[in-house]
Amino acid sequence: MDRRVFNHCLRWGLDLFFPRHCIHCAAPVEFGQFAYLCAHCRASVEYIRDPSCITCGYPFWGQMVSSRHCPKCRDLNPIFDGGRSLFLHRGAGATFIHSLKYQNGTFLGPDLQLMLHACEPWLLRQGALQVVPVPLHPRRERERGYNQSDWIARQLVGFLPDARFNPCLLRSRDTETQTRLGADERRENMKNAFAIHPKAVLDADQTFLIVDDVLTTGSTLNACARTLAAAGGKQLKVFTLAHG
């Protein structure tokens, strides 16, 4: 029997006797491509479409006659020159991020590969990419068990035909968690928080795609971009799964 047919039958049998449940609403997930989001919750994910901010990708509603920056990016004064998020940090999208971040959600890989198609045109337009995850401090990574941004970056490399995983950044300072900080506090908290890994190999002619789970104020991604720019990086883009 063909392995794909076998795996299909095996999954059908397991779903029959041990049905999977949606991570957002807990309803049984219908048999199909997605494993952990039911049809209703999949349809509720707010994927980001154009028109959107040319710097961070936050969506504008209605028709735009020219490219614009959102208020967050005007306040941020970004070092990076373009970015995109896959979906808004709401509803089932927020639950997806929570499962990934706090429940060791690497089991969500197949679902994420399907979701990435919503952002495929923007990703492919970037050409050859060095995909750079936002690093965690070693202490926090030990506590959490893994770095979700590293995992997302690897998922992107598996999705894109011309991308290379490059963990060239390290967290040089154990910063306070950003969750309860305001925009100004976040920027201050990220000062001198990152450095280039001593063994890193950087190709300045390629585009660096800095990857994180959520873009809230952009201060973390901007601090990473500043570190790469100081090391010679010229084309700096950012990508997150969610935009807050």
Secondary structure, DSSP 8 states (H G I E B T S, - for coil): --HHHHHHHHHHHHHHHS--B-TTT--B--SSS-SSS-HHHHHH--B--SSB-TTT--B--S--SS----HHHHHH--SS--EEEEEESSHHHHHHHHHHHHTTGGGGHHHHHHHGGGGHHHHHHT-SEEEEE----HHHHHHHSS-HHHHHHHHHHHH-TTEEE---EEE-S----STT--HHHHHHHTTT-EEE-TT----TTSEEEEEEEEESSSHHHHHHHHHHHHTT--EEEEEEEEE-
